Every structure is written in structure tokens, then in C-alpha cells.
Amino acid sequence: MRQAVILAGGQGSRLKPYTDTRPKPMIEIAGRCLIDHQLGWLAEAGVTDVVVSAGHLHEVLIDHLTAKRQPVRVNTVVEDEPLGRGGGLKYAGKYLPAPDEAWFALNGDVWTRFDLGAMATCHFERGAVATIALAWPRIPWGVVKLDELGRVTDFVEAPPSPYPVNAGVYVFSSEILGLLPDTGDHERSTFPLLAQQRRLAAFPIEGYWRAIDTAKDIREAVRELGAGSS
């Protein structure tokens, strides 16, 4: 697949003061901006064209993206007003160079590495309209293990959740544009509809994933990546 959309228009209010002067996708992890990492990752997967949907501090983001040569062709479009994630995907998707072909989409606040080619293969094999990547985030608290008699046997610090979450990475068939909302969240409208129709597939991630929502996430990502997470 040769095209993708990155959602980069969020306010990033929980990341203040980092996002007072830069948009959320320009947050740095170990000296590298989120969006630079994502563009490089997409290029490695064979993507040649990326549409970036910008909003908050879009001038700063455009300056950053045009200041150096990128590994893909980047077209930055600006939402005149907040459209929500679903509306942002629909708006940016209309600017893709090949609207009749499938495309990747990424939330601009995730740092991850896994096989995008394998995800695309999963999508096509299942004949899905949309495929979502699934991640198992770590629970932010320690948990207690019990035996069958209710006795404590162990304490486990920050174990992975037993339930997967939407990792914010997607593969979409071209028909998705007609199903996305003009404004609002696709997870509350488009995805439930596709799930009912059995046209929504899932791809479990085997690799590193973290959503960068708070200052703690930045610190944890730096620590994890420094410890050798890929």
C-alpha cells in the first residue's frame, strides 16, 4: 500500500505545557518527534504519499515538515474547525492521491513498530472495509495474585491488560470514505456499524506500542525504548 493519513490536529491538553508551543505529534521521544518516527515507519513499509491532517498550531507543524527532506511525499491539510477523529479522517482522506485504493491511517500520538505489510495482508484476506490494530497496554497499577483459597501469592507491577485496545493504527478500503462521519468519532459511528456487518477486522500487534497522552507516557516511553523495546 502506498498511501496513508496521519491525524495530527488534536489539542493535546493533557500534555501541557509541552503542547503550548508545538502540536502533539511534535512531542519528542528520545530526541525524535512522534511524526518523524511515523513517517519513517510508513516509508519503510512502502508508503510513498502521506496526508497529514493538522489543526492546533498547524503553522509550527508545517514549518517542521517542510524544513527538511521527508522520506515520503507529505501533503498537510488544515481543518478550519475541529472535526473529530472520524471527521478528520474523512477530510484528509479526500486528499489522498489514489482515492480508489486502500490506505493506512495513524493517530498522531502513538509510538509503535510492527509489520504494517502483515496488517495489510490480514485486511485483504478478510475482505474487510476496515482493520484496526490491537494493543495490550500495561495497567498503571500493580495487581495482586490470589490462589483458590483467597491467599495472596504474588504482587505484579504494571502487568499488561488482559483486554486489547484500539491502537490507533488502521487499514481502510476505499469505500470507508462514504461511511466516515463528517464530524465526530468513527469509533462511535462507523466502527460499530461495520462490526455489526462483520466487515471490521482486527490485527494483534507484535511489537512495541504506546500512546503518548501525558507527561508520564513520555517518561515511560523514553525508559522503555532505552531498555531496548523495539
Secondary structure as GFF3:
##gff-version 3
##sequence-region A 1 230
A	DSSP	beta_strand	3	8	.	.	.	ID=ss1
A	DSSP	three_ten_helix	13	15	.	.	.	ID=ss2
A	DSSP	three_ten_helix	18	20	.	.	.	ID=ss3
A	DSSP	three_ten_helix	24	26	.	.	.	ID=ss4
A	DSSP	beta_strand	28	29	.	.	.	ID=ss5
A	DSSP	beta_strand	32	33	.	.	.	ID=ss6
A	DSSP	alpha_helix	34	44	.	.	.	ID=ss7
A	DSSP	beta_strand	49	54	.	.	.	ID=ss8
A	DSSP	alpha_helix	58	66	.	.	.	ID=ss9
A	DSSP	beta_strand	73	78	.	.	.	ID=ss10
A	DSSP	alpha_helix	84	93	.	.	.	ID=ss11
A	DSSP	beta_strand	103	107	.	.	.	ID=ss12
A	DSSP	beta_strand	110	112	.	.	.	ID=ss13
A	DSSP	alpha_helix	116	125	.	.	.	ID=ss14
A	DSSP	beta_strand	130	135	.	.	.	ID=ss15
A	DSSP	beta_strand	143	146	.	.	.	ID=ss16
A	DSSP	beta_strand	152	156	.	.	.	ID=ss17
A	DSSP	beta_strand	165	172	.	.	.	ID=ss18
A	DSSP	three_ten_helix	174	178	.	.	.	ID=ss19
A	DSSP	alpha_helix	190	196	.	.	.	ID=ss20
A	DSSP	beta_strand	200	204	.	.	.	ID=ss21
A	DSSP	beta_strand	209	211	.	.	.	ID=ss22
A	DSSP	alpha_helix	215	226	.	.	.	ID=ss23
###
